[in-house]
């Protein structure tokens, strides 16, 4: 059994976040990661940070190559290991994940004591978006990676229901949502650069939506 597999088996999500990931846009989760430095059973290292799950508007192969950022030099090997572990479930997720380690401290207390202490603090803070993790001290970012992947997969049922409620599985409705998103993007571009106004007008006419957006369009032209 290799070191990564041993590190993976040592990971425990003691307290998962109670906040699901957003179906649209980005979600930031916080984490407290506890680990025991080698040979120091009465010492606990406490790492705190945030990890962002971001669903980009346009998904490209280049973006997927950089799916995990901020996970250290071994991020690529960690990602390969996770791909083997989660298989098609991970490949289907259209998220990018960014880790931001914010603080690292050493506490002179065994890890069991720190679990109780941190849990109590999170209860007091009513921290809905914070997870408490235990992981390998050397391969600590692997625990963060597993934490955000698990959180994403656990959010899928509610995400799928929201998509269903919005008619995103209906081809015609899905196409209309995509067209309107494109038009909103063109409105933003045209407000910043008037050379995009012609493209915006053509897009509105092509989609048969010019009448609906007419006042807004000519308001932009006048300004």
Order of alpha helices (4+ residues) and beta strands (2+ residues): alpha-beta-beta-beta-alpha-beta-alpha-alpha-beta-alpha-beta-alpha-alpha-alpha-alpha
